[in-house]
Amino acid sequence: MVYVKDLKWTKGMSVDDLVKGMSSVGFQSIELEKASQTIIKMKESGAKIFFTFTSNMVTSGLRGFFSQLIKLKMADVIVTTVGSIEEDIMRAYGEQFIIGEFNADDIELHEKGTNRIGNLLITNKSYEKFENVIRGMLQKLYEKQKRWAVSDMLKEIGLMLEDNDSILYQAARNNVPIFCPAITDGALGFHLFMFQQKNPDFIVDVVKDFSNILSSTSIDDRKGIIALGGGVSKHHAILSCLINGGLDYAVYMTTSREFSGSMSGATTREAKSWGKIKDNSDVATVIGDVTITFPLAMVRALEELSRKGIINDK
């Protein structure tokens, strides 16, 4: 029997100590430590780690943390949404996003050419710069070959970047494929459309990329997922693992609840009904803002993995 223990501050307390201490507090703090332990287990076991996230997390300051995790070999396959790609490129070319307010005057922001994502702001000028950059990139891609699977195209774009904090940059140089099944659902999709109008033989092959993600793992592999948020990025990774025998480890972090029947709120229990997650798998679901919960759980995991010499943080 496990009992509740009081959490107390000690001078010089580390994130590692804090999250460990939270493991006996109750409620979501217990799930937070369980998530951290599950991440440690999936890495220790040599599991292939699928790392999924939605674009709003790249708008935030988690972008550089994600790129660092790629460099630390904490992600083998990435699945995300197209906004992540766009905003990673914007930041790689020096654009800065602004911290605003949730209760901002949105009509006034629109009149000023500013777009709000929660309490973060992106100006139209950033999108204009992105437009100029992506047109040149697409021309280079077209000159190299006419047909691209999405992950191959994103790797090539990553090789064009020169920013150590870029997700695309680190993924390209560490051979971590980035899958974006909803590639047309954003500004990049519009520019792909416009480029294809002038160059009808330029094809971005989403179906070929489904073959690529299926072949990125196998039934014999141990597989784990760290799913931040939900939607298409979460489901695309889980589906590919279902076809390859199911997941051995799963960490879900989300603000959504299961009662709407959405993928974003779907629990690890529900996933077992589909065979997406194996019956005896290690799982954790943390309900809360990922900009808070994920750094805590992952930093705790990294500290332990570093002590054990499993990751090289030099």
Secondary structure, 3 states (H helix, E strand, C coil): CCCCCCCCCCCCCCHHHHHHHHCCCCCHHHHHHHHHHHHHHHHHCCCEEEEEECHHHHHCCHHHHHHHHHHCCCCCEEEECHHHHHHHHHHHCCCCCEECCCCCCHHHHHHCCEEEECCEEEEHHHHHHHHHHHHHHHHHHHHHCCEEEHHHHHHHHHHHCCCCCCHHHHHHHCCCCEECCCCCCCHHHHHHHHHHHHCCCCEEEHHHHHHHHHCCCCCCCCEEEEEECCHHHHHHHHHHHHHCCCEEEEEEEECCCHHHCCCCCCCHHHHHHHCCEEEEEEEEEEECCHHHHHHHHHHHHHHHHHHCCCCCCC
